[in-house]
Amino acid sequence: MKKLTRLKTVRERRALSQGELGELAGLAKMTVHRIETGQHAPYPSTARKLARALGVEPHELFEEVG
């Protein structure tokens, strides 16, 4: 599974804490933390929840290519 390498950047641009993002996405704050630090690679459904909560497409949370 891919890592959401841009999650923290997008979250911070939206001025959200990990806890606030977790609430919006229906996830625990610790889950958001583990994904951001690379300790956990999210399931596709989790990536979609995070993207929806941030108002972006899921692919925007992955590392940019090129």
CHARMM internal coordinates of N, CA and C (Angstrom, degrees):
IC EDIT
DIST 1 N 1 CA 1.4483
DIST 1 CA 1 C 1.5283
ANGL 1 N 1 CA 1 C 109.99
DIST 1 C 2 N 1.3149
ANGL 1 CA 1 C 2 N 115.83
DIHE 1 N 1 CA 1 C 2 N 145.19
DIST 2 N 2 CA 1.4542
ANGL 1 C 2 N 2 CA 121.34
DIHE 1 CA 1 C 2 N 2 CA 179.43
DIST 2 CA 2 C 1.5245
ANGL 2 N 2 CA 2 C 110.48
DIHE 1 C 2 N 2 CA 2 C -77.02
DIST 2 C 3 N 1.3300
ANGL 2 CA 2 C 3 N 114.34
DIHE 2 N 2 CA 2 C 3 N 156.02
DIST 3 N 3 CA 1.4552
ANGL 2 C 3 N 3 CA 120.47
DIHE 2 CA 2 C 3 N 3 CA 176.07
DIST 3 CA 3 C 1.5243
ANGL 3 N 3 CA 3 C 109.25
DIHE 2 C 3 N 3 CA 3 C -97.03
DIST 3 C 4 N 1.3119
ANGL 3 CA 3 C 4 N 115.56
DIHE 3 N 3 CA 3 C 4 N 144.83
DIST 4 N 4 CA 1.4609
ANGL 3 C 4 N 4 CA 120.99
DIHE 3 CA 3 C 4 N 4 CA 178.87
DIST 4 CA 4 C 1.5269
ANGL 4 N 4 CA 4 C 109.00
DIHE 3 C 4 N 4 CA 4 C -87.05
DIST 4 C 5 N 1.3164
ANGL 4 CA 4 C 5 N 115.74
DIHE 4 N 4 CA 4 C 5 N 76.18
DIST 5 N 5 CA 1.4575
ANGL 4 C 5 N 5 CA 121.27
DIHE 4 CA 4 C 5 N 5 CA -172.09
DIST 5 CA 5 C 1.5232
ANGL 5 N 5 CA 5 C 113.49
DIHE 4 C 5 N 5 CA 5 C -67.62
DIST 5 C 6 N 1.3104
ANGL 5 CA 5 C 6 N 118.26
DIHE 5 N 5 CA 5 C 6 N -20.02
DIST 6 N 6 CA 1.4608
ANGL 5 C 6 N 6 CA 120.87
DIHE 5 CA 5 C 6 N 6 CA -178.48
DIST 6 CA 6 C 1.5236
ANGL 6 N 6 CA 6 C 112.62
DIHE 5 C 6 N 6 CA 6 C -101.59
DIST 6 C 7 N 1.3113
ANGL 6 CA 6 C 7 N 118.02
DIHE 6 N 6 CA 6 C 7 N 3.79
DIST 7 N 7 CA 1.4621
ANGL 6 C 7 N 7 CA 121.25
DIHE 6 CA 6 C 7 N 7 CA -176.57
DIST 7 CA 7 C 1.5265
ANGL 7 N 7 CA 7 C 111.93
DIHE 6 C 7 N 7 CA 7 C -56.74
DIST 7 C 8 N 1.3180
ANGL 7 CA 7 C 8 N 117.12
DIHE 7 N 7 CA 7 C 8 N -49.71
DIST 8 N 8 CA 1.4638
ANGL 7 C 8 N 8 CA 120.48
DIHE 7 CA 7 C 8 N 8 CA -177.44
DIST 8 CA 8 C 1.5272
ANGL 8 N 8 CA 8 C 111.19
DIHE 7 C 8 N 8 CA 8 C -61.55
DIST 8 C 9 N 1.3184
ANGL 8 CA 8 C 9 N 116.99
DIHE 8 N 8 CA 8 C 9 N -43.20
DIST 9 N 9 CA 1.4628
ANGL 8 C 9 N 9 CA 121.02
DIHE 8 CA 8 C 9 N 9 CA -179.69
DIST 9 CA 9 C 1.5227
ANGL 9 N 9 CA 9 C 110.91
DIHE 8 C 9 N 9 CA 9 C -60.42
DIST 9 C 10 N 1.3224
ANGL 9 CA 9 C 10 N 116.37
DIHE 9 N 9 CA 9 C 10 N -47.86
DIST 10 N 10 CA 1.4648
ANGL 9 C 10 N 10 CA 120.65
DIHE 9 CA 9 C 10 N 10 CA -179.10
DIST 10 CA 10 C 1.5296
ANGL 10 N 10 CA 10 C 109.78
DIHE 9 C 10 N 10 CA 10 C -65.69
DIST 10 C 11 N 1.3101
ANGL 10 CA 10 C 11 N 117.73
DIHE 10 N 10 CA 10 C 11 N -41.93
DIST 11 N 11 CA 1.4773
ANGL 10 C 11 N 11 CA 121.32
DIHE 10 CA 10 C 11 N 11 CA 179.15
DIST 11 CA 11 C 1.5187
ANGL 11 N 11 CA 11 C 110.71
DIHE 10 C 11 N 11 CA 11 C -60.53
DIST 11 C 12 N 1.3325
ANGL 11 CA 11 C 12 N 116.56
DIHE 11 N 11 CA 11 C 12 N -45.57
DIST 12 N 12 CA 1.4641
ANGL 11 C 12 N 12 CA 120.42
DIHE 11 CA 11 C 12 N 12 CA -179.10
DIST 12 CA 12 C 1.5259
ANGL 12 N 12 CA 12 C 111.46
DIHE 11 C 12 N 12 CA 12 C -66.36
DIST 12 C 13 N 1.3195
ANGL 12 CA 12 C 13 N 117.95
DIHE 12 N 12 CA 12 C 13 N -34.78
DIST 13 N 13 CA 1.4699
ANGL 12 C 13 N 13 CA 121.07
DIHE 12 CA 12 C 13 N 13 CA 176.84
DIST 13 CA 13 C 1.5198
ANGL 13 N 13 CA 13 C 111.07
DIHE 12 C 13 N 13 CA 13 C -64.33
DIST 13 C 14 N 1.3148
ANGL 13 CA 13 C 14 N 116.45
DIHE 13 N 13 CA 13 C 14 N -28.40
DIST 14 N 14 CA 1.4673
ANGL 13 C 14 N 14 CA 121.51
DIHE 13 CA 13 C 14 N 14 CA 178.03
DIST 14 CA 14 C 1.5357
ANGL 14 N 14 CA 14 C 111.02
DIHE 13 C 14 N 14 CA 14 C -88.32
DIST 14 C 15 N 1.3334
ANGL 14 CA 14 C 15 N 116.19
DIHE 14 N 14 CA 14 C 15 N 2.01
DIST 15 N 15 CA 1.4774
ANGL 14 C 15 N 15 CA 122.95
DIHE 14 CA 14 C 15 N 15 CA 178.81
DIST 15 CA 15 C 1.5265
ANGL 15 N 15 CA 15 C 111.78
DIHE 14 C 15 N 15 CA 15 C 57.46
DIST 15 C 16 N 1.3260
ANGL 15 CA 15 C 16 N 115.87
DIHE 15 N 15 CA 15 C 16 N 43.41
DIST 16 N 16 CA 1.4646
ANGL 15 C 16 N 16 CA 121.26
DIHE 15 CA 15 C 16 N 16 CA 178.83
DIST 16 CA 16 C 1.5231
ANGL 16 N 16 CA 16 C 109.87
DIHE 15 C 16 N 16 CA 16 C -112.16
DIST 16 C 17 N 1.3175
ANGL 16 CA 16 C 17 N 116.03
DIHE 16 N 16 CA 16 C 17 N 143.73
DIST 17 N 17 CA 1.4603
ANGL 16 C 17 N 17 CA 120.69
DIHE 16 CA 16 C 17 N 17 CA 171.67
DIST 17 CA 17 C 1.5237
ANGL 17 N 17 CA 17 C 107.88
DIHE 16 C 17 N 17 CA 17 C -81.84
DIST 17 C 18 N 1.3112
ANGL 17 CA 17 C 18 N 116.44
DIHE 17 N 17 CA 17 C 18 N 168.64
DIST 18 N 18 CA 1.4652
ANGL 17 C 18 N 18 CA 119.88
DIHE 17 CA 17 C 18 N 18 CA 176.65
DIST 18 CA 18 C 1.5229
ANGL 18 N 18 CA 18 C 110.22
DIHE 17 C 18 N 18 CA 18 C -61.44
DIST 18 C 19 N 1.3097
ANGL 18 CA 18 C 19 N 116.55
DIHE 18 N 18 CA 18 C 19 N -39.13
DIST 19 N 19 CA 1.4669
ANGL 18 C 19 N 19 CA 120.68
DIHE 18 CA 18 C 19 N 19 CA 179.18
DIST 19 CA 19 C 1.5144
ANGL 19 N 19 CA 19 C 112.39
DIHE 18 C 19 N 19 CA 19 C -65.13
DIST 19 C 20 N 1.3323
ANGL 19 CA 19 C 20 N 116.81
DIHE 19 N 19 CA 19 C 20 N -42.22
DIST 20 N 20 CA 1.4633
ANGL 19 C 20 N 20 CA 120.75
DIHE 19 CA 19 C 20 N 20 CA 178.87
DIST 20 CA 20 C 1.5245
ANGL 20 N 20 CA 20 C 111.16
DIHE 19 C 20 N 20 CA 20 C -64.34
DIST 20 C 21 N 1.3312
ANGL 20 CA 20 C 21 N 116.35
DIHE 20 N 20 CA 20 C 21 N -42.81
DIST 21 N 21 CA 1.4639
ANGL 20 C 21 N 21 CA 119.63
DIHE 20 CA 20 C 21 N 21 CA 177.87
DIST 21 CA 21 C 1.5205
ANGL 21 N 21 CA 21 C 110.09
DIHE 20 C 21 N 21 CA 21 C -63.68
DIST 21 C 22 N 1.3239
ANGL 21 CA 21 C 22 N 116.00
DIHE 21 N 21 CA 21 C 22 N -42.62
DIST 22 N 22 CA 1.4594
ANGL 21 C 22 N 22 CA 119.47
DIHE 21 CA 21 C 22 N 22 CA 177.80
DIST 22 CA 22 C 1.5118
ANGL 22 N 22 CA 22 C 112.15
DIHE 21 C 22 N 22 CA 22 C -57.17
DIST 22 C 23 N 1.3219
ANGL 22 CA 22 C 23 N 116.88
DIHE 22 N 22 CA 22 C 23 N -44.36
DIST 23 N 23 CA 1.4688
ANGL 22 C 23 N 23 CA 120.66
DIHE 22 CA 22 C 23 N 23 CA 179.11
DIST 23 CA 23 C 1.5192
ANGL 23 N 23 CA 23 C 111.21
DIHE 22 C 23 N 23 CA 23 C -62.34
DIST 23 C 24 N 1.3325
ANGL 23 CA 23 C 24 N 116.65
DIHE 23 N 23 CA 23 C 24 N -45.41
DIST 24 N 24 CA 1.4638
ANGL 23 C 24 N 24 CA 120.69
DIHE 23 CA 23 C 24 N 24 CA -179.80
DIST 24 CA 24 C 1.5252
ANGL 24 N 24 CA 24 C 112.19
DIHE 23 C 24 N 24 CA 24 C -62.97
DIST 24 C 25 N 1.3270
ANGL 24 CA 24 C 25 N 115.93
DIHE 24 N 24 CA 24 C 25 N -34.87
DIST 25 N 25 CA 1.4725
ANGL 24 C 25 N 25 CA 120.82
DIHE 24 CA 24 C 25 N 25 CA -176.79
DIST 25 CA 25 C 1.5235
ANGL 25 N 25 CA 25 C 112.56
DIHE 24 C 25 N 25 CA 25 C -92.09
DIST 25 C 26 N 1.3325
ANGL 25 CA 25 C 26 N 117.58
DIHE 25 N 25 CA 25 C 26 N -7.79
DIST 26 N 26 CA 1.4606
ANGL 25 C 26 N 26 CA 120.12
DIHE 25 CA 25 C 26 N 26 CA -177.87
DIST 26 CA 26 C 1.5201
ANGL 26 N 26 CA 26 C 112.55
DIHE 25 C 26 N 26 CA 26 C 76.52
DIST 26 C 27 N 1.3455
ANGL 26 CA 26 C 27 N 115.83
DIHE 26 N 26 CA 26 C 27 N 31.73
DIST 27 N 27 CA 1.4607
ANGL 26 C 27 N 27 CA 121.81
DIHE 26 CA 26 C 27 N 27 CA -178.33
DIST 27 CA 27 C 1.5269
ANGL 27 N 27 CA 27 C 109.78
DIHE 26 C 27 N 27 CA 27 C -124.91
DIST 27 C 28 N 1.3079
ANGL 27 CA 27 C 28 N 116.17
DIHE 27 N 27 CA 27 C 28 N 161.13
DIST 28 N 28 CA 1.4610
ANGL 27 C 28 N 28 CA 120.81
DIHE 27 CA 27 C 28 N 28 CA 176.24
DIST 28 CA 28 C 1.5244
ANGL 28 N 28 CA 28 C 109.98
DIHE 27 C 28 N 28 CA 28 C -75.48
DIST 28 C 29 N 1.3310
ANGL 28 CA 28 C 29 N 116.37
DIHE 28 N 28 CA 28 C 29 N 148.48
DIST 29 N 29 CA 1.4630
ANGL 28 C 29 N 29 CA 121.14
DIHE 28 CA 28 C 29 N 29 CA 176.86
DIST 29 CA 29 C 1.5285
ANGL 29 N 29 CA 29 C 110.18
DIHE 28 C 29 N 29 CA 29 C -55.57
DIST 29 C 30 N 1.3290
ANGL 29 CA 29 C 30 N 117.86
DIHE 29 N 29 CA 29 C 30 N -39.85
DIST 30 N 30 CA 1.4600
ANGL 29 C 30 N 30 CA 121.78
DIHE 29 CA 29 C 30 N 30 CA -178.76
DIST 30 CA 30 C 1.5307
ANGL 30 N 30 CA 30 C 111.10
DIHE 29 C 30 N 30 CA 30 C -64.11
DIST 30 C 31 N 1.3086
ANGL 30 CA 30 C 31 N 117.20
DIHE 30 N 30 CA 30 C 31 N -33.36
DIST 31 N 31 CA 1.4655
ANGL 30 C 31 N 31 CA 120.42
DIHE 30 CA 30 C 31 N 31 CA 177.09
DIST 31 CA 31 C 1.5244
ANGL 31 N 31 CA 31 C 109.91
DIHE 30 C 31 N 31 CA 31 C -64.28
DIST 31 C 32 N 1.3245
ANGL 31 CA 31 C 32 N 116.84
DIHE 31 N 31 CA 31 C 32 N -45.69
DIST 32 N 32 CA 1.4611
ANGL 31 C 32 N 32 CA 121.09
DIHE 31 CA 31 C 32 N 32 CA 178.11
DIST 32 CA 32 C 1.5287
ANGL 32 N 32 CA 32 C 109.37
DIHE 31 C 32 N 32 CA 32 C -60.35
DIST 32 C 33 N 1.3174
ANGL 32 CA 32 C 33 N 116.76
DIHE 32 N 32 CA 32 C 33 N -45.17
DIST 33 N 33 CA 1.4636
ANGL 32 C 33 N 33 CA 121.35
DIHE 32 CA 32 C 33 N 33 CA 179.34
DIST 33 CA 33 C 1.5322
ANGL 33 N 33 CA 33 C 111.16
DIHE 32 C 33 N 33 CA 33 C -58.63
DIST 33 C 34 N 1.3109
ANGL 33 CA 33 C 34 N 116.90
DIHE 33 N 33 CA 33 C 34 N -47.91
DIST 34 N 34 CA 1.4689
ANGL 33 C 34 N 34 CA 120.40
DIHE 33 CA 33 C 34 N 34 CA -178.17
DIST 34 CA 34 C 1.5198
ANGL 34 N 34 CA 34 C 112.43
DIHE 33 C 34 N 34 CA 34 C -63.94
DIST 34 C 35 N 1.3156
ANGL 34 CA 34 C 35 N 116.76
DIHE 34 N 34 CA 34 C 35 N -36.40
DIST 35 N 35 CA 1.4664
ANGL 34 C 35 N 35 CA 120.16
DIHE 34 CA 34 C 35 N 35 CA 177.80
DIST 35 CA 35 C 1.5272
ANGL 35 N 35 CA 35 C 110.08
DIHE 34 C 35 N 35 CA 35 C -68.51
DIST 35 C 36 N 1.3275
ANGL 35 CA 35 C 36 N 116.40
DIHE 35 N 35 CA 35 C 36 N -44.71
DIST 36 N 36 CA 1.4675
ANGL 35 C 36 N 36 CA 120.13
DIHE 35 CA 35 C 36 N 36 CA -179.20
DIST 36 CA 36 C 1.5217
ANGL 36 N 36 CA 36 C 112.78
DIHE 35 C 36 N 36 CA 36 C -63.35
DIST 36 C 37 N 1.3128
ANGL 36 CA 36 C 37 N 117.30
DIHE 36 N 36 CA 36 C 37 N -35.51
DIST 37 N 37 CA 1.4653
ANGL 36 C 37 N 37 CA 120.50
DIHE 36 CA 36 C 37 N 37 CA -177.57
DIST 37 CA 37 C 1.5194
ANGL 37 N 37 CA 37 C 112.69
DIHE 36 C 37 N 37 CA 37 C -89.01
DIST 37 C 38 N 1.3314
ANGL 37 CA 37 C 38 N 117.62
DIHE 37 N 37 CA 37 C 38 N 0.81
DIST 38 N 38 CA 1.4479
ANGL 37 C 38 N 38 CA 121.07
DIHE 37 CA 37 C 38 N 38 CA 177.53
DIST 38 CA 38 C 1.5167
ANGL 38 N 38 CA 38 C 114.44
DIHE 37 C 38 N 38 CA 38 C 79.67
DIST 38 C 39 N 1.3260
ANGL 38 CA 38 C 39 N 117.26
DIHE 38 N 38 CA 38 C 39 N 9.80
DIST 39 N 39 CA 1.4596
ANGL 38 C 39 N 39 CA 121.15
DIHE 38 CA 38 C 39 N 39 CA 178.47
DIST 39 CA 39 C 1.5203
ANGL 39 N 39 CA 39 C 111.48
DIHE 38 C 39 N 39 CA 39 C -76.04
DIST 39 C 40 N 1.3295
ANGL 39 CA 39 C 40 N 116.05
DIHE 39 N 39 CA 39 C 40 N -18.91
DIST 40 N 40 CA 1.4576
ANGL 39 C 40 N 40 CA 121.28
DIHE 39 CA 39 C 40 N 40 CA -175.69
DIST 40 CA 40 C 1.5260
ANGL 40 N 40 CA 40 C 108.65
DIHE 39 C 40 N 40 CA 40 C -143.45
DIST 40 C 41 N 1.3043
ANGL 40 CA 40 C 41 N 116.83
DIHE 40 N 40 CA 40 C 41 N 131.63
DIST 41 N 41 CA 1.4657
ANGL 40 C 41 N 41 CA 121.72
DIHE 40 CA 40 C 41 N 41 CA 173.01
DIST 41 CA 41 C 1.5260
ANGL 41 N 41 CA 41 C 107.20
DIHE 40 C 41 N 41 CA 41 C -95.69
DIST 41 C 42 N 1.3036
ANGL 41 CA 41 C 42 N 117.81
DIHE 41 N 41 CA 41 C 42 N 124.11
DIST 42 N 42 CA 1.4682
ANGL 41 C 42 N 42 CA 120.20
DIHE 41 CA 41 C 42 N 42 CA -173.99
DIST 42 CA 42 C 1.5238
ANGL 42 N 42 CA 42 C 113.82
DIHE 41 C 42 N 42 CA 42 C -74.52
DIST 42 C 43 N 1.3118
ANGL 42 CA 42 C 43 N 114.51
DIHE 42 N 42 CA 42 C 43 N 152.77
DIST 43 N 43 CA 1.4578
ANGL 42 C 43 N 43 CA 120.71
DIHE 42 CA 42 C 43 N 43 CA 169.95
DIST 43 CA 43 C 1.5255
ANGL 43 N 43 CA 43 C 107.33
DIHE 42 C 43 N 43 CA 43 C -67.88
DIST 43 C 44 N 1.3186
ANGL 43 CA 43 C 44 N 118.60
DIHE 43 N 43 CA 43 C 44 N 155.25
DIST 44 N 44 CA 1.4705
ANGL 43 C 44 N 44 CA 120.21
DIHE 43 CA 43 C 44 N 44 CA 178.14
DIST 44 CA 44 C 1.5305
ANGL 44 N 44 CA 44 C 112.71
DIHE 43 C 44 N 44 CA 44 C -55.16
DIST 44 C 45 N 1.3180
ANGL 44 CA 44 C 45 N 117.61
DIHE 44 N 44 CA 44 C 45 N -37.42
DIST 45 N 45 CA 1.4681
ANGL 44 C 45 N 45 CA 119.73
DIHE 44 CA 44 C 45 N 45 CA 179.46
DIST 45 CA 45 C 1.5254
ANGL 45 N 45 CA 45 C 111.30
DIHE 44 C 45 N 45 CA 45 C -64.56
DIST 45 C 46 N 1.3215
ANGL 45 CA 45 C 46 N 117.37
DIHE 45 N 45 CA 45 C 46 N -35.31
DIST 46 N 46 CA 1.4643
ANGL 45 C 46 N 46 CA 121.20
DIHE 45 CA 45 C 46 N 46 CA 178.25
DIST 46 CA 46 C 1.5248
ANGL 46 N 46 CA 46 C 110.03
DIHE 45 C 46 N 46 CA 46 C -69.45
DIST 46 C 47 N 1.3157
ANGL 46 CA 46 C 47 N 117.61
DIHE 46 N 46 CA 46 C 47 N -41.46
DIST 47 N 47 CA 1.4626
ANGL 46 C 47 N 47 CA 121.49
DIHE 46 CA 46 C 47 N 47 CA 177.31
DIST 47 CA 47 C 1.5282
ANGL 47 N 47 CA 47 C 110.04
DIHE 46 C 47 N 47 CA 47 C -60.52
DIST 47 C 48 N 1.3177
ANGL 47 CA 47 C 48 N 117.62
DIHE 47 N 47 CA 47 C 48 N -40.43
DIST 48 N 48 CA 1.4635
ANGL 47 C 48 N 48 CA 121.13
DIHE 47 CA 47 C 48 N 48 CA 178.29
DIST 48 CA 48 C 1.5234
ANGL 48 N 48 CA 48 C 111.18
DIHE 47 C 48 N 48 CA 48 C -65.04
DIST 48 C 49 N 1.3321
ANGL 48 CA 48 C 49 N 117.56
DIHE 48 N 48 CA 48 C 49 N -41.07
DIST 49 N 49 CA 1.4735
ANGL 48 C 49 N 49 CA 121.03
DIHE 48 CA 48 C 49 N 49 CA 178.06
DIST 49 CA 49 C 1.5222
ANGL 49 N 49 CA 49 C 110.84
DIHE 48 C 49 N 49 CA 49 C -61.43
DIST 49 C 50 N 1.3284
ANGL 49 CA 49 C 50 N 116.53
DIHE 49 N 49 CA 49 C 50 N -44.59
DIST 50 N 50 CA 1.4600
ANGL 49 C 50 N 50 CA 120.74
DIHE 49 CA 49 C 50 N 50 CA 179.87
DIST 50 CA 50 C 1.5251
ANGL 50 N 50 CA 50 C 110.84
DIHE 49 C 50 N 50 CA 50 C -64.64
DIST 50 C 51 N 1.3138
ANGL 50 CA 50 C 51 N 116.93
DIHE 50 N 50 CA 50 C 51 N -44.67
DIST 51 N 51 CA 1.4599
ANGL 50 C 51 N 51 CA 121.01
DIHE 50 CA 50 C 51 N 51 CA 179.53
DIST 51 CA 51 C 1.5257
ANGL 51 N 51 CA 51 C 110.85
DIHE 50 C 51 N 51 CA 51 C -61.58
DIST 51 C 52 N 1.3210
ANGL 51 CA 51 C 52 N 116.52
DIHE 51 N 51 CA 51 C 52 N -44.69
DIST 52 N 52 CA 1.4622
ANGL 51 C 52 N 52 CA 121.21
DIHE 51 CA 51 C 52 N 52 CA 179.49
DIST 52 CA 52 C 1.5284
ANGL 52 N 52 CA 52 C 110.05
DIHE 51 C 52 N 52 CA 52 C -60.36
DIST 52 C 53 N 1.3282
ANGL 52 CA 52 C 53 N 117.10
DIHE 52 N 52 CA 52 C 53 N -43.90
DIST 53 N 53 CA 1.4661
ANGL 52 C 53 N 53 CA 121.69
DIHE 52 CA 52 C 53 N 53 CA -179.59
DIST 53 CA 53 C 1.5291
ANGL 53 N 53 CA 53 C 111.43
DIHE 52 C 53 N 53 CA 53 C -64.21
DIST 53 C 54 N 1.3285
ANGL 53 CA 53 C 54 N 116.99
DIHE 53 N 53 CA 53 C 54 N -30.60
DIST 54 N 54 CA 1.4625
ANGL 53 C 54 N 54 CA 121.70
DIHE 53 CA 53 C 54 N 54 CA -179.56
DIST 54 CA 54 C 1.5260
ANGL 54 N 54 CA 54 C 112.98
DIHE 53 C 54 N 54 CA 54 C -91.32
DIST 54 C 55 N 1.3101
ANGL 54 CA 54 C 55 N 117.02
DIHE 54 N 54 CA 54 C 55 N -7.57
DIST 55 N 55 CA 1.4589
ANGL 54 C 55 N 55 CA 120.95
DIHE 54 CA 54 C 55 N 55 CA 179.42
DIST 55 CA 55 C 1.5128
ANGL 55 N 55 CA 55 C 113.56
DIHE 54 C 55 N 55 CA 55 C 73.28
DIST 55 C 56 N 1.3359
ANGL 55 CA 55 C 56 N 116.42
DIHE 55 N 55 CA 55 C 56 N 33.52
DIST 56 N 56 CA 1.4644
ANGL 55 C 56 N 56 CA 121.17
DIHE 55 CA 55 C 56 N 56 CA 178.92
DIST 56 CA 56 C 1.5315
ANGL 56 N 56 CA 56 C 109.19
DIHE 55 C 56 N 56 CA 56 C -130.39
DIST 56 C 57 N 1.3142
ANGL 56 CA 56 C 57 N 115.22
DIHE 56 N 56 CA 56 C 57 N 170.31
DIST 57 N 57 CA 1.4640
ANGL 56 C 57 N 57 CA 120.47
DIHE 56 CA 56 C 57 N 57 CA 173.56
DIST 57 CA 57 C 1.5267
ANGL 57 N 57 CA 57 C 108.24
DIHE 56 C 57 N 57 CA 57 C -82.13
DIST 57 C 58 N 1.3234
ANGL 57 CA 57 C 58 N 118.75
DIHE 57 N 57 CA 57 C 58 N 146.65
DIST 58 N 58 CA 1.4707
ANGL 57 C 58 N 58 CA 120.55
DIHE 57 CA 57 C 58 N 58 CA -178.46
DIST 58 CA 58 C 1.5185
ANGL 58 N 58 CA 58 C 114.05
DIHE 57 C 58 N 58 CA 58 C -52.62
DIST 58 C 59 N 1.3304
ANGL 58 CA 58 C 59 N 118.14
DIHE 58 N 58 CA 58 C 59 N -39.79
DIST 59 N 59 CA 1.4675
ANGL 58 C 59 N 59 CA 120.41
DIHE 58 CA 58 C 59 N 59 CA -178.05
DIST 59 CA 59 C 1.5223
ANGL 59 N 59 CA 59 C 112.52
DIHE 58 C 59 N 59 CA 59 C -61.23
DIST 59 C 60 N 1.3254
ANGL 59 CA 59 C 60 N 118.27
DIHE 59 N 59 CA 59 C 60 N -21.59
DIST 60 N 60 CA 1.4600
ANGL 59 C 60 N 60 CA 122.18
DIHE 59 CA 59 C 60 N 60 CA 179.82
DIST 60 CA 60 C 1.5311
ANGL 60 N 60 CA 60 C 112.51
DIHE 59 C 60 N 60 CA 60 C -72.49
DIST 60 C 61 N 1.3237
ANGL 60 CA 60 C 61 N 117.35
DIHE 60 N 60 CA 60 C 61 N -12.95
DIST 61 N 61 CA 1.4611
ANGL 60 C 61 N 61 CA 121.45
DIHE 60 CA 60 C 61 N 61 CA -179.53
DIST 61 CA 61 C 1.5257
ANGL 61 N 61 CA 61 C 111.89
DIHE 60 C 61 N 61 CA 61 C -91.96
DIST 61 C 62 N 1.3239
ANGL 61 CA 61 C 62 N 116.55
DIHE 61 N 61 CA 61 C 62 N -10.95
DIST 62 N 62 CA 1.4531
ANGL 61 C 62 N 62 CA 120.47
DIHE 61 CA 61 C 62 N 62 CA 179.75
DIST 62 CA 62 C 1.5202
ANGL 62 N 62 CA 62 C 110.23
DIHE 61 C 62 N 62 CA 62 C -89.93
DIST 62 C 63 N 1.3258
ANGL 62 CA 62 C 63 N 115.74
DIHE 62 N 62 CA 62 C 63 N 161.24
DIST 63 N 63 CA 1.4604
ANGL 62 C 63 N 63 CA 121.58
DIHE 62 CA 62 C 63 N 63 CA -179.38
DIST 63 CA 63 C 1.5086
ANGL 63 N 63 CA 63 C 111.52
DIHE 62 C 63 N 63 CA 63 C -57.77
DIST 63 C 64 N 1.3322
ANGL 63 CA 63 C 64 N 114.45
DIHE 63 N 63 CA 63 C 64 N 138.00
DIST 64 N 64 CA 1.4592
ANGL 63 C 64 N 64 CA 119.89
DIHE 63 CA 63 C 64 N 64 CA 178.03
DIST 64 CA 64 C 1.5229
ANGL 64 N 64 CA 64 C 109.62
DIHE 63 C 64 N 64 CA 64 C -70.47
DIST 64 C 65 N 1.3121
ANGL 64 CA 64 C 65 N 115.78
DIHE 64 N 64 CA 64 C 65 N 142.13
DIST 65 N 65 CA 1.4609
ANGL 64 C 65 N 65 CA 121.44
DIHE 64 CA 64 C 65 N 65 CA 178.94
DIST 65 CA 65 C 1.5195
ANGL 65 N 65 CA 65 C 107.80
DIHE 64 C 65 N 65 CA 65 C -107.79
DIST 65 C 66 N 1.3439
ANGL 65 CA 65 C 66 N 115.39
DIHE 65 N 65 CA 65 C 66 N 134.32
DIST 66 N 66 CA 1.4533
ANGL 65 C 66 N 66 CA 119.92
DIHE 65 CA 65 C 66 N 66 CA 177.64
DIST 66 CA 66 C 1.4352
ANGL 66 N 66 CA 66 C 111.25
DIHE 65 C 66 N 66 CA 66 C 97.01
END
COOR INIT
IC SEED 1 N 1 CA 1 C
IC BUILD
